Amino acid sequence: MLLLVALPPLALAPSCGKSPPVSIFPLVSQEEIAHGESIYAGNCRPCHGTPEQGNLPVFRPLVNERIVNADPLKLAGVMLFSKHHRQGPDGPYLFADMTDEDVACVGNFLRSRIGSDQAPLRAKIVERAREIHEERDEGVQPEP
């Protein structure tokens, strides 16, 4: 007896140059990724260019940066407090006024472009990165 089984169609990578969904999905919704992409377009793209092409010679493509696939807490810390994200020598950080959820969405948008094998960035992780930064500014040793 021959048993035929219908298999679901294979997910093919789109031909428009965008990456297919990766291992962190379905842990991150498409709405979160789209929201992160929207924030990136308005706040990050003017300096960084597209994640795949960068804005050479100043900014390399972010998809090639190890930090995008780093531990979520480290990624959140760099996104929030990188010296390159400061608006002037003593100005506020670019992400300072964004919600923890918005910062997480931008990080997950970037991770979706590289096929990250790390856990998704979550608002609680972004919140912890802010706490660590404040503790360091106050001279307190952060708890692990």
Secondary structure in CASP SS format (residue, H / E / C, confidence):
PFRMAT SS
TARGET T0000
AUTHOR 0000-0000-0000
METHOD secondary structure of the structure
MODEL  1
M C 1.00
L C 1.00
L C 1.00
L C 1.00
V C 1.00
A C 1.00
L C 1.00
P C 1.00
P C 1.00
L C 1.00
A C 1.00
L C 1.00
A C 1.00
P C 1.00
S C 1.00
C C 1.00
G C 1.00
K C 1.00
S C 1.00
P C 1.00
P C 1.00
V C 1.00
S C 1.00
I C 1.00
F C 1.00
P C 1.00
L C 1.00
V C 1.00
S C 1.00
Q H 1.00
E H 1.00
E H 1.00
I H 1.00
A H 1.00
H H 1.00
G H 1.00
E H 1.00
S H 1.00
I H 1.00
Y H 1.00
A H 1.00
G H 1.00
N H 1.00
C C 1.00
R H 1.00
P H 1.00
C H 1.00
H H 1.00
G C 1.00
T E 1.00
P C 1.00
E C 1.00
Q C 1.00
G E 1.00
N E 1.00
L C 1.00
P C 1.00
V C 1.00
F E 1.00
R C 1.00
P C 1.00
L H 1.00
V H 1.00
N H 1.00
E C 1.00
R H 1.00
I H 1.00
V H 1.00
N H 1.00
A C 1.00
D C 1.00
P H 1.00
L H 1.00
K H 1.00
L H 1.00
A H 1.00
G H 1.00
V H 1.00
M H 1.00
L H 1.00
F H 1.00
S C 1.00
K H 1.00
H H 1.00
H H 1.00
R E 1.00
Q C 1.00
G C 1.00
P C 1.00
D C 1.00
G C 1.00
P C 1.00
Y E 1.00
L C 1.00
F C 1.00
A C 1.00
D C 1.00
M C 1.00
T C 1.00
D H 1.00
E H 1.00
D H 1.00
V H 1.00
A H 1.00
C H 1.00
V H 1.00
G H 1.00
N H 1.00
F H 1.00
L H 1.00
R H 1.00
S H 1.00
R H 1.00
I H 1.00
G C 1.00
S C 1.00
D C 1.00
Q C 1.00
A C 1.00
P C 1.00
L C 1.00
R C 1.00
A H 1.00
K H 1.00
I H 1.00
V H 1.00
E H 1.00
R H 1.00
A H 1.00
R H 1.00
E H 1.00
I H 1.00
H H 1.00
E H 1.00
E H 1.00
R H 1.00
D H 1.00
E C 1.00
G C 1.00
V C 1.00
Q C 1.00
P C 1.00
E C 1.00
P C 1.00
END
